[in-house]
Amino acid sequence: MSSITVTHFTDPGCPFAYSASPALAVLRWRYRDQLDWRLVTIGLAEDPQRYVDAGYTPTRSTIGQQSYFKRFGMPLLMEPRARVTATSRACRAIVATRLLFPGREDEVLRALQLGWFTTPLLLDEDADIAQALARVDGLDVDAVVGAIDAHDTIAAYEDDKEQTRSAEGGPTDFQGKARQTDGPVRYSAPSLVFHSSAGQRLEAGGFQTIDAYDVLIANLDPTLEREAPPEHAIDALRS
């Protein structure tokens, strides 16, 4: 069977990436195992000071999410969290999962996103990361959290960041969807890069609609099988 590799650049603290969850669920349902997903963490902030210096506050973030992102239909917490947080430790929890329990990193991403946007958890603190990950059935949360500072995890995370910061001059940059926040031009979250088995490569940088993803897939491989919509939306979310 034909397949397409999808490199998914994302960060659990990005509201655009969180808002794109329904479109990504449709892709997973529609093409099933014909898409081979590879998750790469962006690492939006190693330290919350960057956001503090830019004028962000917990209240400002909450108001911004309610005023702009509520339109996308994802649940959002009305309560500001205690302080501004960085995303690096949560990203490293995803990377640790990828190393320890390959194939479960997407579940961990979803749990961290829900923790980030629907609870007041501080997801740069290990105890709160563990609490968010407790919703992932059968995951050894202690092992994941215990590996956040492991040498292999940090090395893999730094490799993720290097891959992410390679968008300069490409389609994502051309479309104005790339960002430059800490040096090199990087992919914004969520960015999807599609690679066909024939060696073709197409980018959907930043927040896009399901139609944009579908057009790229149709051009890469029109021989793929396309699943009809499920009878119940929850079936797609569980796939």
Secondary structure, DSSP 8 states (H G I E B T S, - for coil): ---EEEEEEE-TT-HHHHHTHHHHHHHHHHHGGGEEEEEEE----SSTHHHHHTT--HHHHHHHHHHHGGGG-----SS--SS---SHHHHHHHHHHHHHSTT-HHHHHHHHHHHHHHS---TTSHHHHHHHHTTSTT--HHHHHHTTT-HHHHHHHHHHHHHHT--TTSHHHHTT--B-SSSS-B--SSEEEEEETTS-EEEE-SS--HHHHHHHHHHH-TTS------SSHHHHHH-
